[in-house]
């Protein structure tokens, strides 16, 4: 389990069955029931992910599902860039956008 305070004072909670943190490289490898939750209401669930803490980059190559104020998604993988400002769904994906959701 990890609670992370962001530079903008928002926070994220991350849980997984196992995790290995490479302190020198600032990379966290997570495996088993990985769950990311951000205080703005975003949640992502997958089986494995790698987070580059210093670069603000994350990648997962397994089934992923999530939701937030914007809607819901399911994909075969994901990549997060620029500390979450851009999320790319990879492989076969489905996205449901709520008409009144956050833009």
Backbone as ProteinMPNN parsed JSONL, in Angstrom:
{"seq_chain_A": "XXXXXXXXXXXXXXXXXXXXXXXXXXXXXXXXXXXXXXXXXXXXXXXXXXXXXXXXXXXXXXXXXXXXXXXXXXXXXXXXXXXXXXXXXXXXXXXXXXXXXXX", "coords_chain_A": {"N_chain_A": [[0.852, -1.183, 0.0], [0.431, 2.244, -0.725], [0.408, 5.702, -0.146], [0.341, 8.648, -1.881], [1.342, 11.964, -1.981], [0.71, 14.548, -4.162], [2.388, 17.136, -6.089], [0.557, 19.185, -6.525], [-0.986, 19.089, -4.299], [-3.01, 17.205, -4.372], [-3.934, 13.73, -3.872], [-2.979, 10.27, -4.152], [-3.837, 6.844, -3.886], [-2.374, 3.677, -3.809], [-2.614, 0.223, -4.246], [-1.473, -3.171, -4.11], [-0.819, -6.696, -4.445], [1.885, -7.437, -4.399], [4.922, -5.561, -4.473], [7.799, -3.987, -5.817], [10.252, -1.699, -5.154], [12.577, 0.238, -6.768], [14.816, 2.142, -5.502], [16.981, 3.715, -6.398], [16.5, 4.05, -9.183], [13.963, 5.048, -9.001], [11.641, 3.591, -9.605], [8.679, 1.722, -9.481], [7.504, -1.484, -9.367], [4.555, -3.24, -9.689], [2.416, -5.967, -8.801], [-0.399, -8.124, -9.07], [-3.701, -7.723, -8.298], [-3.728, -4.834, -8.665], [-4.5, -1.547, -7.8], [-5.278, 1.743, -8.46], [-6.115, 4.793, -7.029], [-7.318, 8.039, -7.274], [-7.766, 11.195, -5.676], [-9.517, 12.842, -7.062], [-11.477, 11.261, -7.979], [-10.854, 9.248, -9.757], [-10.25, 5.895, -10.772], [-8.268, 3.023, -11.341], [-7.911, -0.33, -12.302], [-5.907, -3.221, -12.505], [-3.723, -6.026, -13.301], [-0.956, -5.83, -13.262], [1.619, -3.328, -13.158], [3.953, -0.737, -13.997], [5.539, 1.924, -12.468], [7.126, 4.939, -13.016], [8.31, 6.966, -10.873], [9.77, 9.382, -10.711], [9.644, 10.399, -13.343], [6.921, 10.551, -13.733], [5.415, 8.67, -15.105], [3.559, 5.826, -16.2], [2.928, 2.391, -16.925], [1.071, -0.381, -18.173], [0.587, -3.669, -19.24], [-1.441, -5.474, -19.256], [-4.909, -6.572, -18.997], [-7.032, -3.875, -18.244], [-9.183, -1.816, -16.331], [-11.277, 0.969, -15.62], [-12.585, 3.995, -14.112], [-13.982, 7.28, -13.86], [-14.867, 10.731, -13.259], [-15.382, 11.397, -15.897], [-16.254, 9.093, -17.246], [-16.206, 5.58, -18.161], [-13.827, 2.894, -18.751], [-12.36, 0.118, -20.558], [-9.608, -1.867, -21.393], [-6.843, -3.451, -23.14], [-4.427, -2.716, -22.201], [-2.423, 0.048, -20.887], [-1.025, 3.396, -20.86], [0.381, 5.999, -19.05], [1.089, 9.389, -19.171], [3.048, 12.301, -18.345], [2.454, 12.686, -15.543], [-0.216, 11.908, -15.381], [-1.655, 13.621, -17.018], [-2.157, 12.796, -19.554], [-3.599, 9.896, -20.808], [-3.217, 6.852, -22.401], [-4.994, 4.326, -23.92], [-4.335, 0.985, -24.702], [-4.292, -1.61, -27.222], [-7.233, -3.644, -27.785], [-9.949, -1.707, -26.992], [-12.492, -0.098, -24.995], [-14.5, 2.687, -24.476], [-16.593, 4.609, -22.492], [-18.168, 7.571, -22.428], [-19.476, 9.91, -20.236], [-22.187, 12.088, -20.809], [-22.441, 14.446, -19.252], [-20.061, 14.504, -17.941], [-16.762, 15.325, -16.536], [-14.645, 17.38, -18.493]], "CA_chain_A": [[0.0, 0.0, 0.0], [1.165, 3.513, -0.745], [-0.323, 6.955, -0.301], [1.282, 9.587, -2.49], [0.902, 13.35, -2.056], [1.192, 15.163, -5.396], [2.858, 18.52, -5.968], [-0.603, 20.088, -6.502], [-1.652, 18.78, -3.042], [-3.939, 16.091, -4.501], [-3.29, 12.508, -3.401], [-3.326, 9.01, -4.797], [-3.603, 5.636, -3.097], [-2.048, 2.552, -4.673], [-2.49, -1.047, -3.548], [-1.155, -4.348, -4.916], [-0.398, -7.818, -3.609], [3.336, -7.318, -4.24], [5.547, -4.408, -5.107], [9.24, -3.843, -5.655], [10.644, -0.315, -5.421], [13.992, 0.48, -7.042], [15.011, 3.49, -4.981], [17.92, 4.452, -7.247], [15.843, 4.393, -10.444], [12.653, 5.607, -8.671], [10.662, 2.798, -10.352], [7.887, 0.819, -8.658], [6.86, -2.575, -10.104], [3.425, -3.754, -8.916], [1.812, -7.176, -9.346], [-1.511, -8.723, -8.346], [-4.777, -6.843, -7.808], [-3.236, -3.452, -8.614], [-5.575, -0.57, -7.787], [-4.883, 3.148, -8.302], [-7.248, 5.67, -6.758], [-6.93, 9.45, -7.146], [-8.807, 11.884, -4.918], [-10.476, 13.493, -7.952], [-12.5, 10.292, -8.313], [-10.404, 8.317, -10.789], [-9.787, 4.609, -10.283], [-7.788, 2.103, -12.37], [-7.639, -1.665, -11.779], [-5.204, -4.093, -13.432], [-2.954, -7.066, -12.612], [0.443, -5.429, -13.087], [1.937, -2.003, -13.674], [5.255, -0.185, -13.622], [5.462, 3.367, -12.29], [8.361, 5.712, -12.924], [7.893, 8.041, -9.973], [10.469, 10.622, -11.062], [9.168, 10.893, -14.64], [5.468, 10.665, -13.759], [5.001, 7.797, -16.204], [3.136, 4.492, -15.773], [2.559, 1.52, -18.036], [0.56, -1.693, -17.849], [0.387, -4.426, -20.481], [-2.493, -6.459, -19.031], [-6.274, -6.052, -18.944], [-7.196, -2.749, -17.325], [-10.479, -1.156, -16.346], [-11.286, 2.111, -14.729], [-13.644, 4.979, -14.234], [-13.768, 8.584, -13.257], [-15.972, 11.651, -13.533], [-15.591, 11.464, -17.348], [-16.892, 7.892, -17.745], [-15.606, 4.288, -17.831], [-13.078, 2.301, -19.846], [-11.783, -1.217, -20.477], [-8.604, -1.978, -22.453], [-5.858, -4.519, -22.986], [-3.254, -2.123, -21.554], [-2.497, 1.502, -20.749], [0.197, 4.147, -20.6], [0.084, 7.304, -18.472], [2.166, 10.34, -19.431], [3.017, 13.627, -17.704], [1.793, 12.624, -14.234], [-1.651, 11.701, -15.515], [-2.334, 14.576, -17.892], [-2.552, 12.084, -20.771], [-3.691, 8.448, -20.642], [-3.427, 6.155, -23.663], [-5.46, 2.951, -23.802], [-3.703, 0.212, -25.755], [-4.992, -2.832, -27.591], [-8.678, -3.548, -27.934], [-10.402, -0.818, -25.92], [-13.864, 0.42, -25.023], [-14.602, 3.888, -23.653], [-17.934, 5.16, -22.348], [-18.036, 8.944, -21.924], [-20.717, 10.456, -19.713], [-22.482, 13.382, -21.454], [-22.234, 15.555, -18.327], [-18.82, 14.254, -17.203], [-15.679, 16.31, -16.636], [-13.991, 17.428, -19.797]], "C_chain_A": [[0.888, 1.233, 0.0], [0.17, 4.652, -0.885], [0.688, 7.976, -0.79], [0.65, 10.966, -2.534], [1.539, 13.981, -3.289], [1.642, 16.598, -5.132], [1.709, 19.513, -5.887], [-1.487, 19.869, -5.268], [-2.787, 17.771, -3.182], [-3.217, 14.836, -4.027], [-3.787, 11.305, -4.182], [-3.022, 7.881, -3.823], [-3.387, 4.494, -4.082], [-1.956, 1.306, -3.803], [-2.169, -2.14, -4.561], [-0.755, -5.457, -3.962], [1.103, -7.78, -3.361], [3.839, -6.082, -4.962], [7.029, -4.389, -4.817], [9.604, -2.422, -6.07], [12.151, -0.242, -5.607], [14.252, 1.935, -6.674], [15.913, 4.326, -5.883], [17.263, 4.923, -8.544], [14.493, 5.076, -10.237], [11.541, 4.925, -9.471], [9.998, 1.803, -9.406], [7.204, -0.197, -9.566], [5.802, -3.194, -9.208], [2.822, -4.971, -9.601], [0.692, -7.675, -8.448], [-2.493, -7.723, -7.788], [-4.323, -5.399, -7.624], [-4.428, -2.503, -8.719], [-4.987, 0.812, -7.536], [-6.147, 3.939, -8.033], [-6.724, 7.08, -6.56], [-8.081, 10.202, -6.497], [-9.786, 12.68, -5.78], [-11.54, 12.521, -8.452], [-12.12, 9.309, -9.398], [-9.903, 7.028, -10.154], [-9.395, 3.734, -11.47], [-7.459, 0.786, -11.69], [-6.987, -2.516, -12.86], [-4.44, -5.144, -12.633], [-1.486, -6.714, -12.427], [0.657, -4.055, -13.703], [3.344, -1.615, -13.221], [5.119, 1.332, -13.586], [6.858, 3.948, -12.191], [8.003, 6.966, -12.143], [8.503, 9.379, -10.393], [9.928, 11.238, -12.349], [7.659, 11.102, -14.693], [4.858, 9.848, -14.877], [4.605, 6.439, -15.631], [2.73, 3.699, -17.003], [2.074, 0.178, -17.494], [0.209, -2.409, -19.137], [-0.682, -5.508, -20.339], [-3.853, -5.761, -18.998], [-6.372, -4.954, -17.884], [-8.628, -2.235, -17.453], [-10.446, -0.014, -15.36], [-12.476, 3.008, -14.967], [-13.221, 6.258, -13.552], [-14.95, 9.459, -13.585], [-16.33, 11.735, -15.023], [-16.394, 10.283, -17.889], [-16.167, 6.635, -17.299], [-14.802, 3.793, -19.025], [-12.628, 0.884, -19.503], [-10.798, -1.298, -21.627], [-7.665, -3.143, -22.163], [-4.576, -4.009, -22.33], [-3.419, -0.614, -21.485], [-1.094, 2.093, -20.615], [-0.215, 5.539, -20.136], [1.309, 8.19, -18.664], [1.968, 11.601, -18.593], [2.185, 13.654, -16.429], [0.27, 12.566, -14.329], [-2.361, 12.667, -16.429], [-2.764, 13.944, -19.21], [-2.502, 10.589, -20.5], [-4.01, 7.841, -22.003], [-3.861, 4.732, -23.354], [-4.881, 2.171, -24.975], [-4.476, -1.072, -26.015], [-6.471, -2.577, -27.788], [-9.229, -2.798, -26.728], [-11.859, -0.428, -26.118], [-13.934, 1.569, -24.03], [-16.038, 4.376, -23.673], [-17.787, 6.53, -21.708], [-19.408, 9.427, -21.469], [-20.972, 11.83, -20.33], [-22.204, 14.575, -20.547], [-20.954, 15.398, -17.521], [-17.82, 15.377, -17.359], [-15.056, 16.256, -18.008], [-12.534, 17.283, -19.584]], "O_chain_A": [[1.944, 1.266, 0.632], [-0.789, 4.566, -1.652], [1.753, 8.15, -0.197], [-0.45, 11.13, -3.061], [2.759, 13.955, -3.446], [1.324, 17.191, -4.101], [1.844, 20.565, -5.262], [-2.598, 20.393, -5.195], [-3.474, 17.5, -2.198], [-2.008, 14.872, -3.801], [-4.86, 11.323, -4.785], [-2.075, 7.953, -3.041], [-4.119, 4.358, -5.062], [-1.307, 1.316, -2.757], [-2.547, -2.045, -5.729], [-0.396, -5.201, -2.813], [1.556, -8.054, -2.25], [3.245, -5.626, -5.94], [7.466, -4.73, -3.718], [9.309, -1.992, -7.185], [12.914, -0.614, -4.715], [13.943, 2.846, -7.443], [15.646, 5.507, -6.11], [17.451, 6.068, -8.956], [13.929, 5.625, -11.184], [10.618, 5.582, -9.954], [10.67, 1.127, -8.627], [6.416, 0.176, -10.436], [6.103, -3.626, -8.095], [2.724, -5.015, -10.827], [0.809, -7.656, -7.222], [-2.151, -6.951, -6.892], [-4.511, -4.812, -6.558], [-5.262, -2.636, -9.615], [-4.294, 1.036, -6.544], [-7.146, 3.775, -8.735], [-5.8, 7.302, -5.777], [-9.246, 9.884, -6.739], [-10.799, 13.15, -5.264], [-12.402, 12.894, -9.248], [-12.985, 8.601, -9.914], [-9.22, 7.054, -9.13], [-10.094, 3.702, -12.482], [-6.816, 0.763, -10.64], [-7.45, -2.537, -14.0], [-4.507, -5.148, -11.404], [-0.835, -7.245, -11.527], [-0.032, -3.667, -14.646], [3.849, -2.097, -12.207], [4.649, 1.949, -14.542], [7.672, 3.504, -11.381], [7.455, 7.917, -12.7], [7.808, 10.395, -10.423], [9.771, 12.455, -12.44], [7.164, 11.765, -15.604], [3.901, 10.276, -15.522], [5.233, 5.951, -14.692], [2.252, 4.256, -17.991], [2.588, -0.332, -16.498], [-0.401, -1.821, -20.03], [-0.812, -6.366, -21.212], [-3.939, -4.534, -18.973], [-5.858, -5.095, -16.774], [-9.204, -2.222, -18.541], [-9.686, -0.027, -14.392], [-13.263, 2.808, -15.892], [-12.256, 6.311, -12.79], [-15.942, 8.979, -14.134], [-17.453, 12.102, -15.371], [-17.13, 10.428, -18.865], [-15.585, 6.595, -16.215], [-15.044, 4.2, -20.161], [-12.528, 0.503, -18.336], [-11.106, -0.848, -22.73], [-7.694, -3.735, -21.084], [-3.726, -4.811, -21.942], [-4.413, -0.062, -21.956], [-0.126, 1.399, -20.306], [-1.061, 6.182, -20.758], [2.431, 7.788, -18.354], [0.851, 11.919, -18.185], [1.328, 14.519, -16.248], [-0.44, 13.101, -13.478], [-3.574, 12.55, -16.607], [-3.628, 14.478, -19.907], [-1.492, 10.071, -20.023], [-4.953, 8.259, -22.675], [-3.185, 4.014, -22.617], [-4.926, 2.635, -26.114], [-5.213, -1.56, -25.158], [-6.905, -1.435, -27.94], [-9.009, -3.198, -25.585], [-12.385, -0.425, -27.231], [-13.488, 1.447, -22.89], [-16.633, 4.538, -24.739], [-17.331, 6.639, -20.569], [-20.381, 9.363, -22.221], [-20.063, 12.658, -20.372], [-21.77, 15.62, -21.031], [-20.773, 16.086, -16.516], [-17.988, 16.266, -18.193], [-14.956, 15.188, -18.612], [-11.766, 17.294, -20.546]]}, "name": "protein", "num_of_chains": 1, "seq": "XXXXXXXXXXXXXXXXXXXXXXXXXXXXXXXXXXXXXXXXXXXXXXXXXXXXXXXXXXXXXXXXXXXXXXXXXXXXXXXXXXXXXXXXXXXXXXXXXXXXXXX"}
